[in-house]
């Protein structure tokens, strides 16, 4: 069980917020983007977190290499894929971020989706890469000291205010 304590101001009065959740799970947050409120999903051991819309279904298969975020709980018959996802890549000591991005692009192109070349971009305040893939995926690549990550955001499925908030909320430790 993980306990999270935060001191926040309500008006001019400090208030202590305490939240208990299993490690590696969502932690309530209060950020707003238009009509949406968000929760934080954190993989503390891997060192990455991202906000996702409150009430969404999170498919946490990070031991298999990915975490998917869905507006509803998918069923095998009705699974069009996640609206956003984090893919946990190779260890930095084995593959550079650029090679990881190119490998991801090749995998997507093998499935029929054309992608742009990865271009330099700031991701979570770090030097990273960005790539666009059809039909509407924007993929952000970033690394910490040990792991490469690819964050997929589907601009066709997500309202602009949501994918912008999700992109801005990527945190890497």
Residue pairs with C-beta under 8 A, 6 or more apart in sequence:
1 20
1 21
1 22
1 23
2 20
2 21
2 22
2 23
2 25
2 44
3 18
3 19
3 20
4 17
4 18
4 19
4 20
4 21
4 27
5 16
5 17
5 18
5 19
6 16
6 17
6 19
7 14
7 15
7 16
7 17
8 14
8 15
8 17
9 15
19 27
19 28
21 27
23 44
24 42
24 43
24 44
24 45
24 60
24 62
25 41
25 42
25 60
26 39
26 40
26 41
26 42
26 52
26 58
27 39
27 40
27 41
27 42
28 39
28 40
29 38
29 39
29 40
29 51
30 37
31 37
31 38
31 51
31 165
31 169
32 38
33 161
33 162
33 164
33 165
34 161
36 53
36 54
36 159
36 161
36 162
36 165
37 53
37 54
38 51
38 52
38 53
38 54
38 165
38 169
39 51
39 52
39 53
39 54
40 49
40 50
40 51
40 169
41 49
41 50
41 51
41 52
41 58
41 60
41 67
41 69
42 48
42 49
43 49
43 62
43 67
43 86
43 88
46 62
46 88
46 147
46 149
47 144
47 145
47 146
47 147
47 172
47 173
48 86
48 88
48 144
48 147
48 149
48 170
48 171
48 172
48 173
49 169
49 170
49 171
50 84
50 86
50 151
50 166
50 169
50 170
50 171
51 165
51 166
51 169
52 58
52 69
52 84
52 166
53 69
53 71
53 162
56 69
56 70
56 71
57 69
57 70
57 71
57 72
57 73
57 74
58 67
58 68
58 69
58 70
59 67
59 68
59 69
59 70
59 74
59 82
60 67
61 67
61 68
62 86
62 88
65 87
65 88
65 89
66 85
66 86
66 87
66 88
67 85
67 86
68 81
68 82
68 84
68 85
69 82
69 83
69 84
69 85
70 82
70 83
71 83
71 157
74 80
81 154
82 152
82 154
83 153
83 154
83 157
83 158
84 151
84 152
84 153
84 154
84 158
84 163
84 166
85 151
85 152
86 149
86 150
86 151
86 152
87 104
87 149
87 150
87 151
87 152
88 147
88 149
89 95
89 100
89 104
89 147
89 148
89 149
89 150
90 100
90 147
90 148
91 146
91 147
91 148
92 143
92 144
92 145
92 146
92 147
92 148
93 146
95 103
95 148
97 128
97 129
97 141
97 142
97 143
97 148
98 118
98 129
100 141
100 143
100 148
100 150
101 118
101 129
101 131
101 139
101 141
101 150
102 118
104 131
104 139
104 141
104 150
105 115
105 117
105 118
105 131
105 133
108 115
108 133
108 137
109 115
113 133
113 134
113 135
113 137
114 133
114 134
115 131
115 132
115 133
115 134
115 139
116 131
116 132
116 133
117 131
118 129
118 130
118 131
118 141
119 129
119 130
119 131
120 127
120 128
120 129
120 130
121 128
121 129
121 130
121 140
122 128
123 129
123 130
123 140
123 141
123 142
123 151
123 170
123 172
124 142
124 170
124 171
124 172
126 142
126 143
126 172
128 140
128 141
128 142
128 143
129 140
129 141
129 142
130 138
130 139
130 140
130 141
131 138
131 139
131 141
132 138
132 139
133 139
135 156
136 154
136 155
136 156
136 157
137 152
137 153
137 154
137 155
138 152
138 153
138 155
138 163
138 167
139 150
139 151
139 152
139 153
140 150
140 151
140 153
140 167
140 170
141 148
141 149
141 150
141 151
142 148
142 149
142 151
142 170
142 172
143 149
143 172
144 172
144 173
149 172
151 167
151 170
153 163
153 166
153 167
154 163
155 163
158 166
